[in-house]
Amino acid sequence: MSESAVETGTTRAPVFAFERGDRVLVLAHLGVAFIALLLGAAAGMLQGLQRTGYIKWPDAVGYYQLLTLHGVALALIFTTLFIIGFLLAGTAKTLGGRLHTVDRVWAWIGWIMMVVGTAMGTVSILNNSATVLYTFYAPLKASPWFYVAMALVVVGSWLGGVAIFTAYARWRRQHRGQVSPLFAYMSVATMILWIIATLGVAIEVLFQLIPMAFGWVPRVNVELSRTLFWYFGHPLVYFWLLPAYIYWYVNIPQIIKGKLFSDSLPRLTFVLFILYSIPVGFHHQFNEPGIANGWKILAAALTLTVVVPSLMTVFAMFATFEMAGRAQGATGRFAWLRKLPWKDVRFFAPFLGMVMFIPGGAGGVVNASYQLNQVIHNTLWVTGHFHMTLSSAVTLTFFGIAYWLVPALTNRKLTWRVNNLGIFQAWLWFIGMLLNAVPMHIVGLLGEPRRTAFTTYNDNPVVQPWLPYWPVMGMSGIFLFLSIMLFLGAMIYLWWFAPRLDTPAEFPIGEVKDKSHPTPMILERWPLWIALTGVLVLIVYTVPLVDMIQTPPPSSPPIRSW
């Protein structure tokens, strides 16, 4: 690692250079993530065109096969590899400038497991032996090797978390009584949430799905399986979202020549996300008869409390934006907006994601409401919400991260041409996602179901109000795929062909404003917050799970429906 001081706008920031071992490790994670992004984007465009009637595939290529590849590659593989790579990079930067050998060993073992699992799962999907969508609901029966593959990905991701934990624990031992760097703290929080959440799907895969797929058991408890999945499925959303929040809180203030509004507030928001986002999976099961209404109502109440840390984030971000603008001379009520770096893709792409997250979050409140959920349950509204959150807020933020992280790792320059291309690419994605998600919300309210291939239901009159929106949704897939191709082209250029720099590229880490209140050390007491999370999980899940096991509903034999 080498450091010196260079001018960065109105601030002076240390120049940071990755050690070779850390650079290769992070690039390995990003490289696999980008391959998954390409596969998932191509499958998404093709299945979108098929679903809206633009094209018809031969019987050898199934709609649900493409839909499975789209979901697994993007929702599980791309996100997980990119997130762990980003967190490892920031952990190396903020905890002494490098990862130690033991940290790298854990991360490399995890990476190998994830890559092997990704390859096995992809082969299973492409040979049509695992067309079970990314949720792989029982009693649908995929190849047993698909479930083994998913287990490898999950356990491998845990080891990536271990690498972050060991680096954090070492720093805490060496700096007793000090508040840890904010990026590292939030990385630890993200991986704690992830590991607690994935315990549910790990139990499902190991003790239900793998035995079912190998034929070791004749039947499967479907209700228990779905409950274990959704124990994982909802906090999965926050595993995607929290790294975006890290970027918004920690990295963007440096990019906009500002300072963090507070150090305590982002730490508190992440603690609240751990507490409130895990024990809420029942709100995905409102229409399942085997769960008592009281537990569903409790889950709905807890889900709505997640709005609180999200609103805290909105407040903190716009406070940071306004302080940055006023520090640069803005005096009018909204003049600070003009001071933001609208021509910098590192800021502009995530800002578009923030804008899209506003309606996406509002739609989430509808999903979590016990009564309103009855209107939109299992309709395309849910898919539209999914695309406004993961595919918009999170993905646009990941774009903004990649445009500076790859040059920082390869010591190359983010040229103005690539920067401008990135702004165009972000606009293309934003517009494409509007054309995709807004019609999905509308036809969802009109009753169109999700997870269905193209059909006119024998020209039933109920379908007629949906038809005008299908061409728009189909064309949106082309916009989005073109945006992905531009992004990947930019990444290839920044990885191998952009001009090399004499000094390392900037790794932006913001500073807290001078008059910020001291951070309470209780926020660093992870055993307390993990224990409280465990208590909430036990309160919500103990009685329903015991009931599902002791007095189970009729089980089902495995089914292959394709």
C-alpha positions in Angstrom: 0.0 0.0 0.0 1.2 3.5 -0.8 -0.4 6.8 0.3 0.2 10.4 -0.5 -2.0 13.5 -0.6 -3.7 14.7 -3.7 -6.3 17.4 -4.4 -9.9 16.1 -4.7 -12.1 19.0 -5.4 -12.2 21.1 -2.2 -10.9 18.3 0.0 -7.6 16.5 0.3 -7.9 12.7 0.3 -5.2 10.1 0.7 -4.3 8.1 -2.4 -4.8 4.4 -1.8 -3.3 1.6 -3.8 -4.5 -2.0 -3.4 -1.9 -4.7 -2.7 -1.7 -7.2 -5.5 -3.3 -10.0 -3.5 -6.3 -7.9 -2.6 -6.7 -6.5 -6.1 -6.7 -10.0 -7.7 -9.2 -11.3 -5.0 -11.7 -8.4 -5.6 -11.4 -8.6 -9.4 -12.1 -12.3 -9.3 -15.4 -11.7 -7.5 -16.3 -8.9 -9.9 -15.4 -10.9 -13.0 -17.7 -13.8 -12.1 -20.4 -11.3 -11.1 -20.2 -9.7 -14.6 -20.5 -13.0 -16.3 -23.6 -13.8 -14.3 -25.0 -10.4 -15.2 -24.5 -11.1 -18.9 -26.2 -14.5 -18.7 -29.1 -13.2 -16.6 -29.7 -10.1 -18.8 -29.8 -12.2 -22.0 -32.2 -14.7 -20.4 -34.3 -11.8 -19.1 -34.6 -10.2 -22.5 -35.5 -13.4 -24.3 -38.1 -14.6 -21.7 -39.6 -11.0 -21.7 -40.0 -11.0 -25.5 -41.5 -14.5 -25.4 -43.9 -13.6 -22.6 -45.3 -10.6 -24.4 -45.8 -12.5 -27.6 -42.9 -11.0 -29.7 -41.2 -14.3 -30.3 -41.9 -18.0 -29.9 -39.2 -20.3 -28.9 -38.9 -24.0 -30.1 -40.1 -26.5 -27.5 -36.5 -27.3 -26.7 -36.1 -23.9 -25.0 -38.6 -23.4 -22.3 -39.9 -20.1 -21.0 -39.6 -21.2 -17.4 -36.0 -22.4 -18.1 -35.1 -18.9 -19.2 -36.9 -17.4 -16.3 -35.0 -19.7 -13.9 -31.7 -18.6 -15.4 -32.7 -15.0 -15.3 -33.6 -15.2 -11.6 -30.7 -17.3 -10.4 -28.0 -15.5 -12.3 -29.1 -12.0 -11.3 -30.9 -12.3 -8.0 -28.5 -14.9 -6.4 -25.1 -15.0 -8.3 -24.5 -11.5 -9.6 -25.6 -9.8 -6.4 -23.7 -12.1 -4.1 -20.4 -12.0 -5.9 -20.5 -8.3 -6.5 -21.5 -7.5 -3.0 -18.8 -9.6 -1.4 -16.2 -8.2 -3.8 -17.2 -4.6 -3.0 -17.2 -5.2 0.8 -13.8 -6.9 0.7 -12.4 -3.9 -1.2 -13.8 -1.4 1.3 -12.7 -3.5 4.2 -9.2 -3.6 2.9 -9.2 0.1 2.3 -10.6 1.1 5.8 -9.0 -1.5 8.1 -5.4 -0.7 7.7 -5.0 -0.7 3.9 -4.8 -4.4 3.3 -6.3 -7.8 4.0 -4.1 -10.2 5.9 -3.2 -13.6 4.6 -5.8 -15.4 6.7 -8.5 -13.1 5.5 -7.6 -13.8 1.9 -7.5 -17.5 2.4 -11.0 -17.5 3.8 -12.2 -15.3 0.9 -10.5 -17.5 -1.8 -12.0 -20.7 -0.4 -15.4 -19.0 -0.4 -14.9 -17.8 -4.0 -13.9 -21.2 -5.2 -17.0 -22.7 -3.6 -19.2 -20.1 -5.1 -17.7 -20.5 -8.6 -18.1 -24.3 -8.5 -21.6 -23.9 -7.3 -22.4 -21.3 -10.0 -21.0 -23.6 -12.7 -23.0 -26.6 -11.4 -26.2 -24.7 -11.1 -25.8 -23.1 -14.5 -25.3 -26.4 -16.2 -28.3 -27.9 -14.4 -30.5 -25.0 -15.7 -29.1 -25.1 -19.2 -29.7 -28.9 -19.6 -33.2 -28.3 -18.4 -32.9 -30.4 -15.2 -33.5 -27.5 -12.8 -36.4 -25.4 -14.2 -37.7 -24.5 -10.8 -37.3 -20.7 -10.8 -35.0 -18.9 -8.4 -37.3 -19.7 -5.5 -37.1 -23.5 -6.2 -40.3 -24.1 -4.4 -41.0 -27.7 -3.3 -42.5 -30.0 -4.4 -40.9 -29.1 -7.8 -38.0 -31.4 -8.2 -34.7 -30.3 -9.8 -31.6 -32.3 -10.3 -30.0 -32.9 -6.9 -26.8 -31.3 -8.1 -28.7 -28.0 -8.5 -29.4 -28.0 -4.8 -25.9 -29.0 -4.0 -24.8 -26.1 -6.2 -26.9 -23.7 -4.3 -25.6 -25.0 -1.0 -22.0 -24.4 -2.2 -22.9 -20.8 -3.2 -24.4 -20.1 0.2 -21.6 -21.7 2.3 -19.0 -20.0 0.0 -20.6 -16.6 0.7 -20.4 -17.3 4.4 -16.6 -17.8 4.1 -16.4 -14.4 2.4 -18.2 -13.0 5.4 -15.6 -14.8 7.7 -12.9 -12.9 5.9 -14.6 -9.6 6.7 -15.2 -10.7 10.3 -11.6 -11.6 10.9 -10.3 -8.4 9.5 -12.8 -6.4 11.6 -12.0 -8.4 14.8 -8.2 -7.8 14.3 -8.8 -4.1 13.9 -10.9 -4.0 17.1 -8.2 -5.8 19.1 -5.6 -3.3 17.9 -7.8 -0.2 18.5 -9.6 -0.9 21.8 -12.2 1.7 22.8 -12.3 3.2 19.3 -15.2 3.3 16.9 -14.5 1.2 13.9 -14.4 2.7 10.4 -18.0 3.2 9.1 -17.5 1.2 5.9 -16.1 -1.8 7.8 -18.9 -1.6 10.4 -21.6 -1.6 7.8 -19.9 -4.5 5.9 -20.0 -6.6 9.1 -23.7 -5.7 9.6 -24.5 -6.7 6.0 -22.8 -10.1 6.4 -24.4 -10.7 9.8 -27.8 -10.2 8.3 -26.9 -12.4 5.3 -25.6 -15.3 7.5 -28.6 -15.3 9.8 -31.0 -15.1 6.9 -29.4 -17.9 4.9 -29.7 -20.3 7.8 -33.3 -20.8 6.8 -32.6 -21.7 3.1 -29.6 -23.8 4.1 -31.8 -25.9 6.4 -34.4 -26.2 3.6 -31.8 -27.3 1.0 -29.9 -29.7 3.3 -32.7 -31.4 5.1 -35.6 -31.2 2.6 -34.7 -30.5 -1.0 -31.5 -32.6 -1.3 -33.0 -35.7 0.3 -36.1 -35.2 -1.9 -34.1 -34.8 -5.1 -31.9 -37.9 -4.4 -35.0 -39.9 -3.7 -34.1 -40.5 0.0 -37.5 -39.4 1.1 -40.8 -40.1 -0.7 -42.6 -36.9 0.3 -41.9 -33.3 1.3 -43.6 -30.9 3.8 -44.4 -28.1 1.4 -45.5 -25.6 4.0 -42.4 -26.0 6.1 -40.2 -25.7 2.9 -41.9 -22.4 1.8 -41.6 -21.0 5.3 -37.9 -21.7 5.5 -37.4 -20.2 2.1 -39.2 -17.0 3.0 -37.4 -16.7 6.3 -34.5 -16.2 3.9 -36.3 -14.6 1.0 -37.2 -11.3 2.5 -33.9 -10.3 4.2 -32.3 -11.3 0.9 -33.8 -8.0 -0.3 -31.9 -6.1 2.4 -28.7 -8.0 1.6 -29.0 -6.5 -1.8 -29.9 -3.1 -0.5 -27.5 -2.6 2.4 -24.3 -2.4 0.2 -26.1 0.2 -1.9 -26.8 2.1 1.4 -23.1 1.8 2.3 -22.2 3.5 -1.0 -24.8 6.2 -0.5 -23.7 6.9 3.1 -19.9 6.4 2.9 -18.6 6.9 -0.6 -21.0 9.4 -2.2 -20.2 12.2 0.3 -16.6 12.3 -0.9 -17.7 12.2 -4.6 -20.0 15.3 -4.1 -17.3 17.2 -2.1 -19.2 16.9 1.1 -19.2 15.2 4.5 -21.3 12.6 6.2 -24.3 14.1 8.0 -23.7 11.7 10.9 -21.7 8.7 11.9 -24.2 7.3 14.5 -27.3 7.4 12.3 -26.1 5.0 9.5 -24.9 2.6 12.2 -28.2 2.7 13.9 -30.1 2.2 10.6 -28.1 -1.0 9.9 -28.7 -2.4 13.3 -32.5 -1.7 12.8 -32.4 -3.5 9.4 -30.9 -6.6 11.1 -33.5 -6.5 13.8 -36.6 -5.9 11.7 -35.9 -7.4 8.3 -35.3 -11.0 9.3 -38.4 -12.1 11.3 -40.9 -10.9 8.6 -41.0 -13.7 6.1 -44.7 -14.6 6.8 -45.8 -11.5 4.9 -44.9 -13.4 1.7 -47.3 -16.2 2.9 -50.4 -14.1 3.6 -52.6 -16.4 1.4 -51.3 -19.7 2.9 -54.0 -21.3 5.0 -51.7 -23.3 7.3 -50.4 -20.2 9.2 -52.6 -18.6 11.8 -53.7 -15.0 11.1 -52.1 -13.6 14.2 -48.6 -14.6 13.1 -49.3 -13.0 9.7 -50.4 -9.7 11.3 -47.3 -9.7 13.6 -45.1 -10.2 10.5 -47.0 -7.3 8.7 -46.4 -5.0 11.7 -42.7 -5.9 11.9 -42.3 -5.4 8.1 -43.8 -1.9 8.3 -41.2 -1.0 10.9 -38.5 -1.5 8.3 -39.8 1.7 6.8 -38.2 3.6 9.7 -34.5 3.0 8.9 -35.3 3.6 5.2 -36.8 7.0 6.0 -33.8 7.7 8.3 -31.6 7.0 5.2 -33.6 9.4 3.0 -33.3 12.1 5.6 -29.5 11.6 6.0 -28.8 11.5 2.3 -30.6 14.7 1.5 -29.0 16.4 4.5 -25.6 15.3 3.2 -26.5 16.6 -0.3 -27.7 20.0 1.0 -24.6 20.4 3.3 -22.3 19.6 0.4 -24.1 22.2 -1.8 -24.0 24.9 0.8 -20.4 24.3 1.6 -19.7 25.1 -2.1 -21.5 28.4 -1.9 -25.2 27.6 -2.6 -27.5 30.1 -0.8 -31.0 29.7 -2.1 -33.5 27.2 -0.7 -32.8 24.6 -3.5 -29.7 26.1 -5.0 -27.6 23.3 -3.5 -29.1 20.9 -6.0 -27.1 22.8 -8.8 -23.9 22.1 -6.9 -24.3 18.3 -7.1 -22.0 16.5 -9.7 -24.7 15.6 -12.2 -22.1 14.9 -14.9 -20.2 12.3 -12.8 -21.5 8.8 -13.4 -20.3 7.8 -9.9 -23.0 10.0 -8.5 -25.5 10.2 -11.3 -26.3 6.5 -11.7 -26.9 5.9 -7.9 -29.0 9.0 -7.8 -31.3 7.6 -10.5 -31.5 4.5 -8.3 -32.5 6.6 -5.3 -35.3 8.3 -7.4 -36.6 4.9 -8.5 -36.5 3.6 -5.0 -39.1 6.0 -3.8 -42.0 4.4 -5.7 -40.4 1.0 -5.2 -40.5 1.5 -1.5 -44.1 2.7 -1.5 -45.1 -0.4 -3.5 -43.4 -2.5 -0.8 -45.7 -0.9 1.8 -48.6 -2.2 -0.2 -47.1 -5.7 -0.4 -46.5 -5.8 3.4 -50.1 -4.7 4.2 -52.3 -7.6 5.2 -55.4 -6.3 3.5 -53.9 -4.6 0.4 -51.7 -7.6 -0.3 -54.9 -9.6 -1.2 -55.3 -7.3 -4.2 -51.9 -7.7 -5.7 -50.8 -11.1 -4.4 -49.2 -13.3 -7.1 -49.8 -10.7 -9.8 -47.3 -8.8 -12.0 -47.4 -6.0 -9.4 -45.0 -8.0 -7.3 -42.6 -8.5 -10.2 -42.8 -4.8 -10.9 -41.9 -4.0 -7.3 -39.0 -6.4 -7.5 -37.7 -4.6 -10.5 -38.1 -1.2 -9.0 -36.0 -2.2 -6.0 -33.4 -4.7 -6.9 -33.2 -4.0 -10.6 -33.3 -0.2 -10.2 -32.1 1.2 -6.9 -29.6 -1.6 -6.3 -28.4 -2.2 -9.8 -28.0 1.4 -10.7 -25.9 1.9 -7.5 -23.8 -1.1 -8.4 -23.2 0.5 -11.8 -22.0 3.7 -10.1 -19.7 1.6 -7.9 -18.2 -0.4 -10.8 -17.3 2.7 -12.8 -14.7 3.7 -10.1 -14.0 0.4 -8.4 -12.7 -1.3 -11.5 -10.3 1.6 -12.4 -9.2 1.7 -8.7 -8.3 -2.0 -8.9 -6.6 -1.9 -12.3 -5.0 1.5 -11.8 -6.6 2.9 -14.9 -8.4 6.1 -15.7 -12.1 6.6 -15.8 -12.0 8.7 -19.0 -14.5 11.4 -19.7 -15.8 9.4 -22.7 -16.5 6.3 -20.5 -18.0 8.6 -17.9 -20.4 10.1 -20.5 -21.1 6.6 -21.8 -22.0 5.6 -18.3 -24.4 8.5 -17.9 -26.1 7.5 -21.1 -26.1 3.8 -20.1 -27.7 4.7 -16.7 -30.4 6.8 -18.4 -31.1 3.9 -20.8 -31.4 1.5 -17.8 -33.6 4.0 -15.9 -36.0 4.5 -18.9 -36.0 0.8 -19.7 -36.9 0.0 -16.1 -39.7 2.5 -16.1 -41.1 1.0 -19.3 -40.8 -2.4 -17.6 -41.9 -1.9 -14.0 -44.7 0.7 -14.4 -46.8 -1.5 -16.8 -46.2 -4.4 -14.5 -47.7 -2.5 -11.6 -50.7 -1.5 -13.8 -51.5 -4.9 -15.2 -51.0 -6.4 -11.7 -53.8 -4.2 -10.4 -55.8 -5.4 -13.4 -55.2 -9.0 -12.2 -52.5 -10.3 -14.5 -50.7 -13.2 -12.8 -46.9 -13.5 -12.6 -44.8 -16.6 -13.4 -46.8 -17.4 -16.5 -45.7 -17.9 -20.0 -47.4 -16.1 -22.9 -51.1 -16.9 -23.1 -54.3 -15.1 -24.1 -56.4 -17.5 -22.0 -58.3 -18.5 -25.1 -59.0 -14.8 -25.8 -60.9 -14.4 -22.6 -62.3 -10.8 -22.2 -60.5 -10.4 -18.9 -57.2 -10.3 -20.8 -58.1 -7.4 -23.0 -57.1 -4.6 -20.6 -53.7 -6.2 -20.3 -52.9 -6.3 -24.0 -51.8 -2.6 -24.6 -49.1 -2.9 -22.0 -47.5 -6.1 -23.3 -45.6 -4.4 -26.2 -44.2 -1.8 -23.8 -42.9 -4.5 -21.4 -41.4 -6.5 -24.3 -39.5 -3.5 -25.7 -38.2 -2.6 -22.3 -36.2 -5.8 -22.3 -34.3 -4.7 -25.3 -33.5 -1.3 -23.7 -32.3 -3.0 -20.6 -30.2 -5.6 -22.5 -28.6 -2.8 -24.5 -27.8 -1.0 -21.3 -26.1 -4.1 -19.9 -24.0 -4.5 -23.0 -22.8 -0.9 -22.8 -22.0 -1.4 -19.2 -20.0 -4.6 -19.8 -18.2 -3.0 -22.7 -17.2 -0.1 -20.4 -16.0 -2.6 -17.8 -13.9 -4.4 -20.3 -12.3 -1.1 -21.4 -11.7 0.0 -17.8 -10.3 -3.4 -16.9 -7.8 -3.8 -19.8 -7.6 -0.8 -22.2 -8.1 2.5 -20.4 -5.0 4.7 -20.0 -2.9 3.7 -17.0 -2.4 6.2 -14.2 0.9 7.4 -12.6 -0.8 7.6 -9.3 -3.6 5.2 -8.0 -7.2 6.0 -8.9 -9.3 7.5 -6.2 -11.1 5.2 -3.7 -13.7 7.7 -2.3 -14.4 7.4 1.5 -16.3 10.3 3.1 -15.5 12.0 6.3 -18.0 12.9 9.1 -18.8 16.6 9.6 -16.8 18.2 12.3 -19.7 18.9 14.7 -21.2 15.4 14.6 -22.1 13.8 17.9 -19.9 11.0 19.3 -20.9 7.5 18.3 -22.2 5.4 21.1 -20.0 2.3 21.6 -23.1 0.2 22.3 -23.6 0.1 18.5 -20.4 -2.0 18.3 -21.7 -4.7 20.6 -22.6 -7.3 18.1 -23.5 -10.1 20.6 -26.3 -7.8 21.9 -27.8 -7.1 18.5 -27.5 -10.7 17.3 -29.1 -11.9 20.5 -32.0 -9.5 20.2 -32.5 -10.6 16.5 -32.6 -14.2 17.7 -35.2 -13.3 20.3 -37.4 -11.7 17.6 -37.0 -14.7 15.4 -37.9 -17.1 18.2 -41.0 -15.0 19.0 -42.3 -15.0 15.4 -41.3 -18.5 14.2 -41.2 -20.9 17.2 -44.9 -21.7 17.5 -45.7 -21.8 13.7 -42.7 -24.0 13.0 -43.5 -26.4 15.8 -47.1 -26.6 14.6 -45.9 -27.3 11.0 -43.6 -30.1 12.2 -45.9 -31.7 14.8 -49.2 -31.4 12.9 -48.1 -31.0 9.3 -50.5 -30.5 6.4 -50.6 -33.3 3.8 -47.2 -33.7 2.3 -46.5 -34.0 -1.4 -44.4 -36.3 -3.6 -41.8 -34.6 -5.7 -43.1 -33.2 -9.0 -41.3 -32.5 -12.3 -43.7 -30.3 -14.2 -41.6 -29.8 -17.4 
